[in-house]
Each structure stands twice: as C-alpha cells, then as structure tokens.
C-alpha cells in the first residue's frame, strides 16, 4: 500500500469517526431534550390571597429546559403556600406566584347580583375583572357616564343557574377589604357591569 492509499484510508476512517460522533451527539441531545420532570399545576383557578390546598393541585410531566427553575417541582411542598397573583386552571405554579407568608393586603369575598348580559359569556373563574356602576335612566333623564367602582377584582364564583328563573345571575368577587363598602354602596341602585381586565 503506497502513501496515497494510506492517506485516503486515514481520511476515510476520520470521516466515519466524525460522522458517528455527530450521530451519537445528536441522539444524546434529543434524549436530553425529551426528558421531562414532574411539576405542580393548578387543578382549579386560584385567586390572590388564598392558601393553596392539596385539592387545588395536580402533577404534570413536562419538559421545560432552561426555564425549569421558575416553577415548583413536586419535590417542593406547594400546599399551604399563599397565592400572590391569579393562577389559571391548568397553569404551572410559578415560584414567583406564591409565598410562604400571606399577603399584607387583606381581601374579602363579596356576593353580588348582576344581569346576565352584563357579564362576558366566556369569562372564567379566577380572572381579573373591573366592576363598573351604571345609573338607570328614568324617563327622559339623560344617562350618566358609567363609573369605575372596583379595578383589579377577581371572579371567585358564578351561579348561572339563577338566570333560569330570571335575567339576573349571582357572582362572588374577591376585593380588598378597603373596597368592600364602595362595592356594596354601588349595589343599592343602578346596574353593575363586569368587564374583563386585560392587564
């Protein structure tokens, strides 16, 4: 075998080795990328201020890659933590969304009754909402401009069954304690309209 043949054979061996290494590396990266871990997810919509119970949680297997450190894995006890921001049903529990201590801002659950047409049909529990007060015009009285009563409240429950017996439905909303009186005062007359808050 002359030098030319040896050189060609060497190049072939090197080329095959490089190709094999590339294939093995690609397979290893794919395997690593497909690895999933188990994290906590919200079984129900959670509103700020509530304490998470075990019934609010479910385990999900997901592959998060570089952002895995932002969410609570099942190695961390999530039950008992307090919610800092609204967490939607099915959403992973972010570390920044919960705290070991309750928020200094106290809130209360207020029941209200509104017309079924004054609530978005597709709104879901746990969503952030704004509540407006609309004065009912009497006779030829000029309608007044609607007033914003509460900003950044949260929808806690909806009883749509009540609308089967009339045009009104019952809601429970979560508002700060300092805003409860203002909301109750607005229920004395006129209408309350629920508007979805988009941020």
TAGIUR-V138035 format. One record per run of one state. SS is the DSSP state (hx for helix, st for strand, lp for the rest). FROM is the first residue (numbers start at 1). LEN is the number of residues. If there is no record, write none. Layout:
BEGIN
ss->{SS SS}
from->{FROM FROM}
len->{LEN LEN}
END
This chain:
BEGIN
ss->{lp hx lp st lp st lp st lp hx st lp hx st lp st lp st lp st lp st lp st hx st lp st hx lp st lp st hx lp st hx lp st lp}
from->{1 3 34 37 43 46 47 51 52 54 57 63 65 71 72 73 74 82 84 87 88 92 93 94 95 98 100 107 116 119 128 135 147 160 166 168 177 187 191 197}
len->{2 31 3 6 3 1 4 1 2 3 6 2 6 1 1 1 8 2 3 1 4 1 1 1 3 2 7 9 3 9 7 12 13 6 2 9 10 4 6 3}
END
